């Protein structure tokens, strides 16, 4: 499939974008109008863009169906302040309820059953139930267009951050399983960023990995190892030497039982190495691969 924007309906193109650019973090934006009425609404066009100064950007896009703007944007223009609350699994249903298009002047804190907490610096209230709340001053609003679907980039500077101690680990860092965040997918789907959904990817070495191109040809062109497997091997700073100390029962069995069929032996070795790599045992995987060379 190939799509040229403008050649299909905006709503359909919008759905393809949301289905492919995902998961997206959720900005649960609390604003207030000049009359002191609170508004609470979620947006998934959102991310962090710097830490000094700390910059967050979210976008209440113009509605596709009727090209109107949202109350959040109206309030931002009035006060130039916002509180961005993060959304975890325990509040996702209430958050969704708050996205109903209630008439202007409706307090979604009340409608969705959230507890408003006064902010320290800005006027909008914080959501007590949110594990992290960021008080922000709005620096700029960039309107990217005037048609339905156009973005309104609200560029915010964080002036105060509140973190629930219950989501911290022993080192004082945010524990991804404790904070239990959710993110937006396409259509009505969300994903939960905790438990089995979490996995670690080691950052590239500061000493530079050797790269996939430097791997021995029999590894680089393996029919068994995946691109992720090769990436882990290529992140190593050198190719290790073979150590017979690793020769465990499984490796010994493979080397002895398949000596008559070189291709079968390589397949079994690469299958074993793949299991080790997926278990995070990179050094052991190297030994298995090199033992068959």
N, C-alpha and C positions, 0 to 999 in steps of 0.2 A: 504494500500500500504506500502511495505517495500522496501527500496533501499539500496544496498551496493555500496558505491563508487567504481568505476572501473568496475562494471558489466553493466553499461549503458554508453552511449556516454557522454563525458565531457560536451558538449554543452547542452544536456538535463538536466543533473544533475545541471549544472550552472543555468538553468532557474528555477528549483525547489528551489534552494537556494535563488535566488533573489525574488521569489514569496513569500517565507515564512519568510525570514529575512528582514522585512520591517515594517514601512517606514524607509529609511536610509537617514541621512542628506547628503547634497551634498557639496563636496569640489571642489570649482571652482578655480583650481590651475593656477596661473600665474608664468611662469618661463622664463628664458632668457638663450640663449646659449653664448658661448665665443665670437661670432661675434656680439652680441648685438641684435639679433633677438628675439622678444617676442613670447611666445606660451601661449595659454589659453585653458584649457581643463577641463571638469567636471569629478569627480569620486565619486561614492557613497559607496565605501569601505572606510569609513572615520568616525572618531569620536575624542572626546577629552579624554585624559587619565590622566590628572593631572593638578594641578594649581600652584604648587610650587616645581619644575619648571613647567611652563605651557607647557604641551606636547600635540601635535596633531599628529595623525597617519593617513595616507591615503595610498592607494595602487593602483598604475597603474598596474593591473595584465597583464601578458603576454597574447596576443591575442590567443583565443582558436583555431581559424580557421587556423592560419599559424605560431603560436608560435613566433611572433615578439614582440618587446617591443615598447613602445610609446615614442613620442618625449619628453613628460614631464620627463620621467625617464632619458632619455639621458641628458637633460638639468640639471637635479638635480645632476647627477654625475659630470657634468662639473663645476657647480658653487656652489653646496651645499646650495642653497637658494631658497625660494619659498614664494609667497604670496597666502594665502588661503582666498578667497572671499566667503561669504555666498550668497545663492541664494534665492531671494524672488519671489513672483508671478509676479511682474512687469518685471522681466528680464528672466523668464523661457524659453521663446521661443528663445530669442537670445542665451541663454546658450546652448540650444539644438543644435542650428545651429553651434556653435563653436565646437561641438563634431564630426562634419564631419572630415573624415581623409584626410585633405588637405596635400599636399606634404610638406616635411620638408623645413623650411625657410618661410612658410606662416605665416603671423601675424594674428591670429584669432581676435585680437582687431579690426582690420580693417574689416575682413570678417563678423564678427557678429555685428559690429556697436557699440562697446563699447568705452568708453573714458579712455585712459590710464592716470594714475596719478602717478607721481614719488613717490617712497617710501622714508621714512625717514632714514632707516638703511640698507635695503637690495637693491640689484640691480633690481630684477623684478618689473614691474609696478603693481599698484593696479587698480582694476576696480572701477571707480568713481560711477557707478550706483549701486554697491553692498552696502547694508546698514551696513555691518561690514566687515572690511578687516584686516587680521592678517599677519603681516610680520614675517617670520620665518627663522631661521637658521636650516639647516638639520644636525642632530646629527649622524644619522646612517641609512643605507639602508640594510634591511634584505631580502635576496632573499630566498623564501621558496621552490623553485624548478626551474627546467629548462624546463619543459614541458608547453604546452599551457594551460592557466588557472591558472598557479602558481602566487602567490602574490609577490609583491615587497613592503615590508613595509617601507615606508618613515617616519622616526621618526623625528618630527620637534619640536623645541623649539620656542615659541612665544617671539619675542623681541620687538614688538610694535603692539598695537591694535588700530584700528580706528573705531569709532562708529558714525553713523549719528544721530545727536541730535533729528531728527524727529521721531525716533523709540522709544524714551524714554518716560516714564510716569512722573508724577509730582514728584515722589521720585527719579528720575534719574535712574530707572531700565528699562530694555528692556521690552516693552509691546508686548506680543505675537501677538496681533491683529495689531499693528502698523508695526511690522517688517514683518509680513505676509509671513513667510518662506514656502518653498515647500520641499518635500522630495520624494525620489525615491521609487517606488514600483516595482513589476515584470513587464515584457514585456514592453509595451509603457506607462505604467501608472505612474502617480505622485499623490501626495496628497497635499492639501493646509492646512497648520496648522494655521488656524485662523477661526473666526466666530463660527458657530455651531460645528465645528470639535474639539474645545477646551472644556475641562472640567477639574475640579479640583478634586484631590484626597488628602484628609488630610493626612499629614505625621503621622506615628505612634507616640503616646505620649511618651515623655521622661520618664514618670512615669510608662510606660508599660500598654498596653491594657489588658483586662481580657482574651482575646482570644476566638475564636469560641467554643473551648471545654468547656468554663465556662458558656456558654449561657444556659438558661433553656431548657430542652429537647423539650418542645413543640415549642420553637423557632428554635432550632438547626435542628430539623427534619421536619420543615415546608415544605409543598408541594407548597407553594406560594412564599416564600422569596427566592431570588437568592443568589449565593455565594457572590456577591458584597454586597448585603444587609447584610448578616451575617458578612462580613468583617468590615463594618462600625460599627455594634453593638459591635463586638469583640474588636474594637479599643478604646472603652470607658474604663475608668479606674475602673468603678464599675457599678453595676446594680442599677438604681435609685429606689426610693420608689414611690408608686402610689400616684398621686396627683389628687384629684377630681376637682381641678381648671381647668384641661384641658378638662373636659367632655363637648365637643362641641356637636352641634346638630347631626352630623353624627355618632359620637361614641355612643351617647345616643340612637339614632334610632337603631343602630345595636344591642346594648345590650338588648333593649326592644323587638325588633321584631323577633329575632331569638333564643329566650331562649328555645324554644321547640326542636331545632335541634342544638346540640352542634357543630357538624362538620361544618354546614353551618355558624354558628356564627364565628367560628375560621377562616374560609376561608375569610369571609368579613372583619374581623379585620386585618388579615394578608395582604389582598389586600390594605386596607387603610394605614397600616403601610409601605407597600412597596412604595406607592405613596409618603408618607412623606419622606422616606429615599432617594428616587430619587430626591426629591426637596431639600435635604440637611437638613431637619428638624428632626435631630436624636433624640433629647429629646422628641419631640412630638410622634415620632414613638414608642419609649419606652413606653410611657403612654398608647398608643393604645394597644400594645401587652400585657402589664401587666394587663390592665383593664379586659381582657378576661381570665386571669389565675385563 
